[in-house]
């Protein structure tokens, strides 16, 4: 990418945001911030109990991510955030208007299998259906790209870097 943008790695739980985000940041030569680290303890407790977050839970979390992205404006960075709804992405853009979204997409069965295999994460597979039900894919007027999550993390990252470079040109 010719201009250092902040890339928001988005998608439903289990698509690999936490894996691809740092790999992408390394490939782009910018810092990475884990979106889950911006959640207050109350959100983590709620999700750990199998209860989906509502919008009142999400606003402070999205604002914190947006503030980080704003602080990286012109410098570049990568941050993960599910950003499942357009209104959430709009909220992030209100803080960081030049943010670009990388939507990690994949087949539900593949994602569920990956979620089932991971250890120590607070998001149970029981919430995957609510994630897919909430998901609003990127719209034509939103700066961003979709990348399929089949393959190795390195292959996914290579596709992401190539898609982001095409977007910037």
MODELLER restraints for C-alpha pairs under 7 A, 6 or more apart:
rsr = mdl.restraints
at = mdl.atoms
rsr.add(forms.Gaussian(group=physical.xy_distance, feature=features.Distance(at['CA:1:A'], at['CA:164:A']), mean=6.58, stdev=0.5))
rsr.add(forms.Gaussian(group=physical.xy_distance, feature=features.Distance(at['CA:1:A'], at['CA:165:A']), mean=4.85, stdev=0.5))
rsr.add(forms.Gaussian(group=physical.xy_distance, feature=features.Distance(at['CA:1:A'], at['CA:168:A']), mean=5.60, stdev=0.5))
rsr.add(forms.Gaussian(group=physical.xy_distance, feature=features.Distance(at['CA:2:A'], at['CA:168:A']), mean=6.67, stdev=0.5))
rsr.add(forms.Gaussian(group=physical.xy_distance, feature=features.Distance(at['CA:4:A'], at['CA:74:A']), mean=5.55, stdev=0.5))
rsr.add(forms.Gaussian(group=physical.xy_distance, feature=features.Distance(at['CA:4:A'], at['CA:75:A']), mean=5.42, stdev=0.5))
rsr.add(forms.Gaussian(group=physical.xy_distance, feature=features.Distance(at['CA:4:A'], at['CA:76:A']), mean=4.24, stdev=0.5))
rsr.add(forms.Gaussian(group=physical.xy_distance, feature=features.Distance(at['CA:5:A'], at['CA:73:A']), mean=6.73, stdev=0.5))
rsr.add(forms.Gaussian(group=physical.xy_distance, feature=features.Distance(at['CA:5:A'], at['CA:74:A']), mean=6.40, stdev=0.5))
rsr.add(forms.Gaussian(group=physical.xy_distance, feature=features.Distance(at['CA:5:A'], at['CA:76:A']), mean=4.52, stdev=0.5))
rsr.add(forms.Gaussian(group=physical.xy_distance, feature=features.Distance(at['CA:5:A'], at['CA:77:A']), mean=6.64, stdev=0.5))
rsr.add(forms.Gaussian(group=physical.xy_distance, feature=features.Distance(at['CA:5:A'], at['CA:98:A']), mean=6.60, stdev=0.5))
rsr.add(forms.Gaussian(group=physical.xy_distance, feature=features.Distance(at['CA:5:A'], at['CA:99:A']), mean=6.14, stdev=0.5))
rsr.add(forms.Gaussian(group=physical.xy_distance, feature=features.Distance(at['CA:5:A'], at['CA:100:A']), mean=6.75, stdev=0.5))
rsr.add(forms.Gaussian(group=physical.xy_distance, feature=features.Distance(at['CA:6:A'], at['CA:69:A']), mean=6.16, stdev=0.5))
rsr.add(forms.Gaussian(group=physical.xy_distance, feature=features.Distance(at['CA:6:A'], at['CA:72:A']), mean=6.74, stdev=0.5))
rsr.add(forms.Gaussian(group=physical.xy_distance, feature=features.Distance(at['CA:6:A'], at['CA:73:A']), mean=6.69, stdev=0.5))
rsr.add(forms.Gaussian(group=physical.xy_distance, feature=features.Distance(at['CA:6:A'], at['CA:76:A']), mean=4.75, stdev=0.5))
rsr.add(forms.Gaussian(group=physical.xy_distance, feature=features.Distance(at['CA:6:A'], at['CA:77:A']), mean=4.54, stdev=0.5))
rsr.add(forms.Gaussian(group=physical.xy_distance, feature=features.Distance(at['CA:6:A'], at['CA:78:A']), mean=5.55, stdev=0.5))
rsr.add(forms.Gaussian(group=physical.xy_distance, feature=features.Distance(at['CA:6:A'], at['CA:99:A']), mean=4.99, stdev=0.5))
rsr.add(forms.Gaussian(group=physical.xy_distance, feature=features.Distance(at['CA:6:A'], at['CA:100:A']), mean=6.22, stdev=0.5))
rsr.add(forms.Gaussian(group=physical.xy_distance, feature=features.Distance(at['CA:7:A'], at['CA:77:A']), mean=6.22, stdev=0.5))
rsr.add(forms.Gaussian(group=physical.xy_distance, feature=features.Distance(at['CA:7:A'], at['CA:78:A']), mean=4.71, stdev=0.5))
rsr.add(forms.Gaussian(group=physical.xy_distance, feature=features.Distance(at['CA:7:A'], at['CA:79:A']), mean=6.38, stdev=0.5))
rsr.add(forms.Gaussian(group=physical.xy_distance, feature=features.Distance(at['CA:7:A'], at['CA:99:A']), mean=5.85, stdev=0.5))
rsr.add(forms.Gaussian(group=physical.xy_distance, feature=features.Distance(at['CA:7:A'], at['CA:100:A']), mean=4.83, stdev=0.5))
rsr.add(forms.Gaussian(group=physical.xy_distance, feature=features.Distance(at['CA:7:A'], at['CA:101:A']), mean=5.60, stdev=0.5))
rsr.add(forms.Gaussian(group=physical.xy_distance, feature=features.Distance(at['CA:7:A'], at['CA:102:A']), mean=6.63, stdev=0.5))
rsr.add(forms.Gaussian(group=physical.xy_distance, feature=features.Distance(at['CA:8:A'], at['CA:78:A']), mean=5.89, stdev=0.5))
rsr.add(forms.Gaussian(group=physical.xy_distance, feature=features.Distance(at['CA:8:A'], at['CA:79:A']), mean=5.01, stdev=0.5))
rsr.add(forms.Gaussian(group=physical.xy_distance, feature=features.Distance(at['CA:8:A'], at['CA:80:A']), mean=5.50, stdev=0.5))
rsr.add(forms.Gaussian(group=physical.xy_distance, feature=features.Distance(at['CA:8:A'], at['CA:81:A']), mean=6.48, stdev=0.5))
rsr.add(forms.Gaussian(group=physical.xy_distance, feature=features.Distance(at['CA:8:A'], at['CA:99:A']), mean=6.80, stdev=0.5))
rsr.add(forms.Gaussian(group=physical.xy_distance, feature=features.Distance(at['CA:8:A'], at['CA:100:A']), mean=6.11, stdev=0.5))
rsr.add(forms.Gaussian(group=physical.xy_distance, feature=features.Distance(at['CA:8:A'], at['CA:101:A']), mean=4.77, stdev=0.5))
rsr.add(forms.Gaussian(group=physical.xy_distance, feature=features.Distance(at['CA:8:A'], at['CA:102:A']), mean=6.00, stdev=0.5))
rsr.add(forms.Gaussian(group=physical.xy_distance, feature=features.Distance(at['CA:9:A'], at['CA:17:A']), mean=5.91, stdev=0.5))
rsr.add(forms.Gaussian(group=physical.xy_distance, feature=features.Distance(at['CA:9:A'], at['CA:21:A']), mean=6.34, stdev=0.5))
rsr.add(forms.Gaussian(group=physical.xy_distance, feature=features.Distance(at['CA:9:A'], at['CA:79:A']), mean=6.12, stdev=0.5))
rsr.add(forms.Gaussian(group=physical.xy_distance, feature=features.Distance(at['CA:9:A'], at['CA:80:A']), mean=4.61, stdev=0.5))
rsr.add(forms.Gaussian(group=physical.xy_distance, feature=features.Distance(at['CA:9:A'], at['CA:81:A']), mean=6.14, stdev=0.5))
rsr.add(forms.Gaussian(group=physical.xy_distance, feature=features.Distance(at['CA:9:A'], at['CA:101:A']), mean=6.02, stdev=0.5))
rsr.add(forms.Gaussian(group=physical.xy_distance, feature=features.Distance(at['CA:9:A'], at['CA:102:A']), mean=4.76, stdev=0.5))
rsr.add(forms.Gaussian(group=physical.xy_distance, feature=features.Distance(at['CA:9:A'], at['CA:103:A']), mean=6.11, stdev=0.5))
rsr.add(forms.Gaussian(group=physical.xy_distance, feature=features.Distance(at['CA:10:A'], at['CA:17:A']), mean=6.64, stdev=0.5))
rsr.add(forms.Gaussian(group=physical.xy_distance, feature=features.Distance(at['CA:10:A'], at['CA:80:A']), mean=6.09, stdev=0.5))
rsr.add(forms.Gaussian(group=physical.xy_distance, feature=features.Distance(at['CA:10:A'], at['CA:81:A']), mean=5.22, stdev=0.5))
rsr.add(forms.Gaussian(group=physical.xy_distance, feature=features.Distance(at['CA:10:A'], at['CA:82:A']), mean=4.55, stdev=0.5))
rsr.add(forms.Gaussian(group=physical.xy_distance, feature=features.Distance(at['CA:10:A'], at['CA:83:A']), mean=5.62, stdev=0.5))
rsr.add(forms.Gaussian(group=physical.xy_distance, feature=features.Distance(at['CA:10:A'], at['CA:101:A']), mean=6.71, stdev=0.5))
rsr.add(forms.Gaussian(group=physical.xy_distance, feature=features.Distance(at['CA:10:A'], at['CA:102:A']), mean=5.92, stdev=0.5))
rsr.add(forms.Gaussian(group=physical.xy_distance, feature=features.Distance(at['CA:10:A'], at['CA:103:A']), mean=4.81, stdev=0.5))
rsr.add(forms.Gaussian(group=physical.xy_distance, feature=features.Distance(at['CA:10:A'], at['CA:104:A']), mean=6.12, stdev=0.5))
rsr.add(forms.Gaussian(group=physical.xy_distance, feature=features.Distance(at['CA:11:A'], at['CA:82:A']), mean=4.88, stdev=0.5))
rsr.add(forms.Gaussian(group=physical.xy_distance, feature=features.Distance(at['CA:11:A'], at['CA:83:A']), mean=6.79, stdev=0.5))
rsr.add(forms.Gaussian(group=physical.xy_distance, feature=features.Distance(at['CA:11:A'], at['CA:84:A']), mean=6.30, stdev=0.5))
rsr.add(forms.Gaussian(group=physical.xy_distance, feature=features.Distance(at['CA:11:A'], at['CA:103:A']), mean=5.47, stdev=0.5))
rsr.add(forms.Gaussian(group=physical.xy_distance, feature=features.Distance(at['CA:11:A'], at['CA:104:A']), mean=5.23, stdev=0.5))
rsr.add(forms.Gaussian(group=physical.xy_distance, feature=features.Distance(at['CA:11:A'], at['CA:105:A']), mean=6.54, stdev=0.5))
rsr.add(forms.Gaussian(group=physical.xy_distance, feature=features.Distance(at['CA:12:A'], at['CA:82:A']), mean=5.84, stdev=0.5))
rsr.add(forms.Gaussian(group=physical.xy_distance, feature=features.Distance(at['CA:12:A'], at['CA:84:A']), mean=6.92, stdev=0.5))
rsr.add(forms.Gaussian(group=physical.xy_distance, feature=features.Distance(at['CA:12:A'], at['CA:131:A']), mean=5.61, stdev=0.5))
rsr.add(forms.Gaussian(group=physical.xy_distance, feature=features.Distance(at['CA:12:A'], at['CA:132:A']), mean=6.63, stdev=0.5))
rsr.add(forms.Gaussian(group=physical.xy_distance, feature=features.Distance(at['CA:13:A'], at['CA:128:A']), mean=6.71, stdev=0.5))
rsr.add(forms.Gaussian(group=physical.xy_distance, feature=features.Distance(at['CA:14:A'], at['CA:111:A']), mean=5.33, stdev=0.5))
rsr.add(forms.Gaussian(group=physical.xy_distance, feature=features.Distance(at['CA:14:A'], at['CA:112:A']), mean=6.94, stdev=0.5))
rsr.add(forms.Gaussian(group=physical.xy_distance, feature=features.Distance(at['CA:14:A'], at['CA:114:A']), mean=6.16, stdev=0.5))
rsr.add(forms.Gaussian(group=physical.xy_distance, feature=features.Distance(at['CA:14:A'], at['CA:115:A']), mean=5.10, stdev=0.5))
rsr.add(forms.Gaussian(group=physical.xy_distance, feature=features.Distance(at['CA:15:A'], at['CA:104:A']), mean=6.02, stdev=0.5))
rsr.add(forms.Gaussian(group=physical.xy_distance, feature=features.Distance(at['CA:15:A'], at['CA:105:A']), mean=6.66, stdev=0.5))
rsr.add(forms.Gaussian(group=physical.xy_distance, feature=features.Distance(at['CA:15:A'], at['CA:106:A']), mean=6.91, stdev=0.5))
rsr.add(forms.Gaussian(group=physical.xy_distance, feature=features.Distance(at['CA:15:A'], at['CA:111:A']), mean=5.90, stdev=0.5))
rsr.add(forms.Gaussian(group=physical.xy_distance, feature=features.Distance(at['CA:15:A'], at['CA:149:A']), mean=6.54, stdev=0.5))
rsr.add(forms.Gaussian(group=physical.xy_distance, feature=features.Distance(at['CA:17:A'], at['CA:80:A']), mean=5.85, stdev=0.5))
rsr.add(forms.Gaussian(group=physical.xy_distance, feature=features.Distance(at['CA:18:A'], at['CA:34:A']), mean=6.74, stdev=0.5))
rsr.add(forms.Gaussian(group=physical.xy_distance, feature=features.Distance(at['CA:18:A'], at['CA:80:A']), mean=6.81, stdev=0.5))
rsr.add(forms.Gaussian(group=physical.xy_distance, feature=features.Distance(at['CA:20:A'], at['CA:153:A']), mean=6.25, stdev=0.5))
rsr.add(forms.Gaussian(group=physical.xy_distance, feature=features.Distance(at['CA:20:A'], at['CA:157:A']), mean=6.14, stdev=0.5))
rsr.add(forms.Gaussian(group=physical.xy_distance, feature=features.Distance(at['CA:21:A'], at['CA:32:A']), mean=6.71, stdev=0.5))
rsr.add(forms.Gaussian(group=physical.xy_distance, feature=features.Distance(at['CA:21:A'], at['CA:78:A']), mean=6.34, stdev=0.5))
rsr.add(forms.Gaussian(group=physical.xy_distance, feature=features.Distance(at['CA:21:A'], at['CA:79:A']), mean=6.69, stdev=0.5))
rsr.add(forms.Gaussian(group=physical.xy_distance, feature=features.Distance(at['CA:21:A'], at['CA:80:A']), mean=6.42, stdev=0.5))
rsr.add(forms.Gaussian(group=physical.xy_distance, feature=features.Distance(at['CA:22:A'], at['CA:32:A']), mean=5.65, stdev=0.5))
rsr.add(forms.Gaussian(group=physical.xy_distance, feature=features.Distance(at['CA:23:A'], at['CA:157:A']), mean=6.55, stdev=0.5))
rsr.add(forms.Gaussian(group=physical.xy_distance, feature=features.Distance(at['CA:24:A'], at['CA:157:A']), mean=5.83, stdev=0.5))
rsr.add(forms.Gaussian(group=physical.xy_distance, feature=features.Distance(at['CA:25:A'], at['CA:31:A']), mean=5.79, stdev=0.5))
rsr.add(forms.Gaussian(group=physical.xy_distance, feature=features.Distance(at['CA:25:A'], at['CA:32:A']), mean=5.63, stdev=0.5))
rsr.add(forms.Gaussian(group=physical.xy_distance, feature=features.Distance(at['CA:25:A'], at['CA:77:A']), mean=6.68, stdev=0.5))
rsr.add(forms.Gaussian(group=physical.xy_distance, feature=features.Distance(at['CA:25:A'], at['CA:78:A']), mean=5.63, stdev=0.5))
rsr.add(forms.Gaussian(group=physical.xy_distance, feature=features.Distance(at['CA:30:A'], at['CA:76:A']), mean=5.86, stdev=0.5))
rsr.add(forms.Gaussian(group=physical.xy_distance, feature=features.Distance(at['CA:30:A'], at['CA:77:A']), mean=4.95, stdev=0.5))
rsr.add(forms.Gaussian(group=physical.xy_distance, feature=features.Distance(at['CA:30:A'], at['CA:78:A']), mean=6.99, stdev=0.5))
rsr.add(forms.Gaussian(group=physical.xy_distance, feature=features.Distance(at['CA:31:A'], at['CA:77:A']), mean=5.05, stdev=0.5))
rsr.add(forms.Gaussian(group=physical.xy_distance, feature=features.Distance(at['CA:31:A'], at['CA:78:A']), mean=6.30, stdev=0.5))
rsr.add(forms.Gaussian(group=physical.xy_distance, feature=features.Distance(at['CA:32:A'], at['CA:77:A']), mean=5.93, stdev=0.5))
rsr.add(forms.Gaussian(group=physical.xy_distance, feature=features.Distance(at['CA:32:A'], at['CA:78:A']), mean=4.74, stdev=0.5))
rsr.add(forms.Gaussian(group=physical.xy_distance, feature=features.Distance(at['CA:32:A'], at['CA:79:A']), mean=5.64, stdev=0.5))
rsr.add(forms.Gaussian(group=physical.xy_distance, feature=features.Distance(at['CA:33:A'], at['CA:78:A']), mean=6.35, stdev=0.5))
rsr.add(forms.Gaussian(group=physical.xy_distance, feature=features.Distance(at['CA:33:A'], at['CA:79:A']), mean=4.68, stdev=0.5))
rsr.add(forms.Gaussian(group=physical.xy_distance, feature=features.Distance(at['CA:33:A'], at['CA:80:A']), mean=6.81, stdev=0.5))
rsr.add(forms.Gaussian(group=physical.xy_distance, feature=features.Distance(at['CA:34:A'], at['CA:79:A']), mean=5.83, stdev=0.5))
rsr.add(forms.Gaussian(group=physical.xy_distance, feature=features.Distance(at['CA:34:A'], at['CA:80:A']), mean=5.52, stdev=0.5))
rsr.add(forms.Gaussian(group=physical.xy_distance, feature=features.Distance(at['CA:35:A'], at['CA:65:A']), mean=6.72, stdev=0.5))
rsr.add(forms.Gaussian(group=physical.xy_distance, feature=features.Distance(at['CA:35:A'], at['CA:79:A']), mean=6.04, stdev=0.5))
rsr.add(forms.Gaussian(group=physical.xy_distance, feature=features.Distance(at['CA:35:A'], at['CA:80:A']), mean=4.62, stdev=0.5))
rsr.add(forms.Gaussian(group=physical.xy_distance, feature=features.Distance(at['CA:35:A'], at['CA:81:A']), mean=5.09, stdev=0.5))
rsr.add(forms.Gaussian(group=physical.xy_distance, feature=features.Distance(at['CA:38:A'], at['CA:61:A']), mean=5.79, stdev=0.5))
rsr.add(forms.Gaussian(group=physical.xy_distance, feature=features.Distance(at['CA:38:A'], at['CA:64:A']), mean=6.28, stdev=0.5))
rsr.add(forms.Gaussian(group=physical.xy_distance, feature=features.Distance(at['CA:38:A'], at['CA:65:A']), mean=6.57, stdev=0.5))
rsr.add(forms.Gaussian(group=physical.xy_distance, feature=features.Distance(at['CA:39:A'], at['CA:61:A']), mean=5.40, stdev=0.5))
rsr.add(forms.Gaussian(group=physical.xy_distance, feature=features.Distance(at['CA:43:A'], at['CA:53:A']), mean=6.91, stdev=0.5))
rsr.add(forms.Gaussian(group=physical.xy_distance, feature=features.Distance(at['CA:43:A'], at['CA:57:A']), mean=6.57, stdev=0.5))
rsr.add(forms.Gaussian(group=physical.xy_distance, feature=features.Distance(at['CA:44:A'], at['CA:122:A']), mean=6.84, stdev=0.5))
rsr.add(forms.Gaussian(group=physical.xy_distance, feature=features.Distance(at['CA:47:A'], at['CA:53:A']), mean=6.84, stdev=0.5))
rsr.add(forms.Gaussian(group=physical.xy_distance, feature=features.Distance(at['CA:47:A'], at['CA:122:A']), mean=6.58, stdev=0.5))
rsr.add(forms.Gaussian(group=physical.xy_distance, feature=features.Distance(at['CA:47:A'], at['CA:123:A']), mean=5.98, stdev=0.5))
rsr.add(forms.Gaussian(group=physical.xy_distance, feature=features.Distance(at['CA:48:A'], at['CA:122:A']), mean=4.87, stdev=0.5))
rsr.add(forms.Gaussian(group=physical.xy_distance, feature=features.Distance(at['CA:48:A'], at['CA:123:A']), mean=6.01, stdev=0.5))
rsr.add(forms.Gaussian(group=physical.xy_distance, feature=features.Distance(at['CA:48:A'], at['CA:124:A']), mean=6.99, stdev=0.5))
rsr.add(forms.Gaussian(group=physical.xy_distance, feature=features.Distance(at['CA:50:A'], at['CA:124:A']), mean=6.44, stdev=0.5))
rsr.add(forms.Gaussian(group=physical.xy_distance, feature=features.Distance(at['CA:50:A'], at['CA:126:A']), mean=6.90, stdev=0.5))
rsr.add(forms.Gaussian(group=physical.xy_distance, feature=features.Distance(at['CA:50:A'], at['CA:127:A']), mean=6.58, stdev=0.5))
rsr.add(forms.Gaussian(group=physical.xy_distance, feature=features.Distance(at['CA:52:A'], at['CA:127:A']), mean=6.76, stdev=0.5))
rsr.add(forms.Gaussian(group=physical.xy_distance, feature=features.Distance(at['CA:62:A'], at['CA:91:A']), mean=6.94, stdev=0.5))
rsr.add(forms.Gaussian(group=physical.xy_distance, feature=features.Distance(at['CA:62:A'], at['CA:92:A']), mean=6.23, stdev=0.5))
rsr.add(forms.Gaussian(group=physical.xy_distance, feature=features.Distance(at['CA:63:A'], at['CA:92:A']), mean=6.75, stdev=0.5))
rsr.add(forms.Gaussian(group=physical.xy_distance, feature=features.Distance(at['CA:66:A'], at['CA:92:A']), mean=4.77, stdev=0.5))
rsr.add(forms.Gaussian(group=physical.xy_distance, feature=features.Distance(at['CA:66:A'], at['CA:95:A']), mean=5.00, stdev=0.5))
rsr.add(forms.Gaussian(group=physical.xy_distance, feature=features.Distance(at['CA:66:A'], at['CA:96:A']), mean=5.92, stdev=0.5))
rsr.add(forms.Gaussian(group=physical.xy_distance, feature=features.Distance(at['CA:67:A'], at['CA:95:A']), mean=6.01, stdev=0.5))
rsr.add(forms.Gaussian(group=physical.xy_distance, feature=features.Distance(at['CA:69:A'], at['CA:96:A']), mean=5.75, stdev=0.5))
rsr.add(forms.Gaussian(group=physical.xy_distance, feature=features.Distance(at['CA:70:A'], at['CA:95:A']), mean=5.74, stdev=0.5))
rsr.add(forms.Gaussian(group=physical.xy_distance, feature=features.Distance(at['CA:70:A'], at['CA:96:A']), mean=4.67, stdev=0.5))
rsr.add(forms.Gaussian(group=physical.xy_distance, feature=features.Distance(at['CA:83:A'], at['CA:89:A']), mean=5.60, stdev=0.5))
rsr.add(forms.Gaussian(group=physical.xy_distance, feature=features.Distance(at['CA:84:A'], at['CA:134:A']), mean=6.33, stdev=0.5))
rsr.add(forms.Gaussian(group=physical.xy_distance, feature=features.Distance(at['CA:84:A'], at['CA:135:A']), mean=4.57, stdev=0.5))
rsr.add(forms.Gaussian(group=physical.xy_distance, feature=features.Distance(at['CA:84:A'], at['CA:136:A']), mean=5.80, stdev=0.5))
rsr.add(forms.Gaussian(group=physical.xy_distance, feature=features.Distance(at['CA:85:A'], at['CA:134:A']), mean=6.67, stdev=0.5))
rsr.add(forms.Gaussian(group=physical.xy_distance, feature=features.Distance(at['CA:85:A'], at['CA:135:A']), mean=5.78, stdev=0.5))
rsr.add(forms.Gaussian(group=physical.xy_distance, feature=features.Distance(at['CA:85:A'], at['CA:136:A']), mean=5.00, stdev=0.5))
rsr.add(forms.Gaussian(group=physical.xy_distance, feature=features.Distance(at['CA:86:A'], at['CA:136:A']), mean=6.30, stdev=0.5))
rsr.add(forms.Gaussian(group=physical.xy_distance, feature=features.Distance(at['CA:93:A'], at['CA:99:A']), mean=6.31, stdev=0.5))
rsr.add(forms.Gaussian(group=physical.xy_distance, feature=features.Distance(at['CA:100:A'], at['CA:143:A']), mean=5.20, stdev=0.5))
rsr.add(forms.Gaussian(group=physical.xy_distance, feature=features.Distance(at['CA:100:A'], at['CA:144:A']), mean=5.10, stdev=0.5))
rsr.add(forms.Gaussian(group=physical.xy_distance, feature=features.Distance(at['CA:101:A'], at['CA:143:A']), mean=6.32, stdev=0.5))
rsr.add(forms.Gaussian(group=physical.xy_distance, feature=features.Distance(at['CA:101:A'], at['CA:144:A']), mean=4.26, stdev=0.5))
rsr.add(forms.Gaussian(group=physical.xy_distance, feature=features.Distance(at['CA:101:A'], at['CA:145:A']), mean=6.38, stdev=0.5))
rsr.add(forms.Gaussian(group=physical.xy_distance, feature=features.Distance(at['CA:102:A'], at['CA:144:A']), mean=5.63, stdev=0.5))
rsr.add(forms.Gaussian(group=physical.xy_distance, feature=features.Distance(at['CA:102:A'], at['CA:145:A']), mean=5.17, stdev=0.5))
rsr.add(forms.Gaussian(group=physical.xy_distance, feature=features.Distance(at['CA:102:A'], at['CA:146:A']), mean=5.90, stdev=0.5))
rsr.add(forms.Gaussian(group=physical.xy_distance, feature=features.Distance(at['CA:103:A'], at['CA:145:A']), mean=6.08, stdev=0.5))
rsr.add(forms.Gaussian(group=physical.xy_distance, feature=features.Distance(at['CA:103:A'], at['CA:146:A']), mean=4.59, stdev=0.5))
rsr.add(forms.Gaussian(group=physical.xy_distance, feature=features.Distance(at['CA:103:A'], at['CA:147:A']), mean=6.18, stdev=0.5))
rsr.add(forms.Gaussian(group=physical.xy_distance, feature=features.Distance(at['CA:104:A'], at['CA:146:A']), mean=5.95, stdev=0.5))
rsr.add(forms.Gaussian(group=physical.xy_distance, feature=features.Distance(at['CA:104:A'], at['CA:147:A']), mean=5.13, stdev=0.5))
rsr.add(forms.Gaussian(group=physical.xy_distance, feature=features.Distance(at['CA:104:A'], at['CA:148:A']), mean=5.87, stdev=0.5))
rsr.add(forms.Gaussian(group=physical.xy_distance, feature=features.Distance(at['CA:104:A'], at['CA:149:A']), mean=6.13, stdev=0.5))
rsr.add(forms.Gaussian(group=physical.xy_distance, feature=features.Distance(at['CA:105:A'], at['CA:146:A']), mean=6.62, stdev=0.5))
rsr.add(forms.Gaussian(group=physical.xy_distance, feature=features.Distance(at['CA:105:A'], at['CA:147:A']), mean=5.97, stdev=0.5))
rsr.add(forms.Gaussian(group=physical.xy_distance, feature=features.Distance(at['CA:105:A'], at['CA:148:A']), mean=4.78, stdev=0.5))
rsr.add(forms.Gaussian(group=physical.xy_distance, feature=features.Distance(at['CA:105:A'], at['CA:149:A']), mean=5.86, stdev=0.5))
rsr.add(forms.Gaussian(group=physical.xy_distance, feature=features.Distance(at['CA:106:A'], at['CA:148:A']), mean=5.52, stdev=0.5))
rsr.add(forms.Gaussian(group=physical.xy_distance, feature=features.Distance(at['CA:106:A'], at['CA:149:A']), mean=5.46, stdev=0.5))
rsr.add(forms.Gaussian(group=physical.xy_distance, feature=features.Distance(at['CA:106:A'], at['CA:150:A']), mean=6.98, stdev=0.5))
rsr.add(forms.Gaussian(group=physical.xy_distance, feature=features.Distance(at['CA:112:A'], at['CA:125:A']), mean=6.52, stdev=0.5))
rsr.add(forms.Gaussian(group=physical.xy_distance, feature=features.Distance(at['CA:115:A'], at['CA:125:A']), mean=6.22, stdev=0.5))
rsr.add(forms.Gaussian(group=physical.xy_distance, feature=features.Distance(at['CA:116:A'], at['CA:125:A']), mean=6.68, stdev=0.5))
rsr.add(forms.Gaussian(group=physical.xy_distance, feature=features.Distance(at['CA:145:A'], at['CA:163:A']), mean=6.51, stdev=0.5))
rsr.add(forms.Gaussian(group=physical.xy_distance, feature=features.Distance(at['CA:145:A'], at['CA:164:A']), mean=6.86, stdev=0.5))
rsr.add(forms.Gaussian(group=physical.xy_distance, feature=features.Distance(at['CA:147:A'], at['CA:159:A']), mean=6.80, stdev=0.5))
rsr.add(forms.Gaussian(group=physical.xy_distance, feature=features.Distance(at['CA:147:A'], at['CA:160:A']), mean=6.11, stdev=0.5))
rsr.add(forms.Gaussian(group=physical.xy_distance, feature=features.Distance(at['CA:149:A'], at['CA:156:A']), mean=5.96, stdev=0.5))
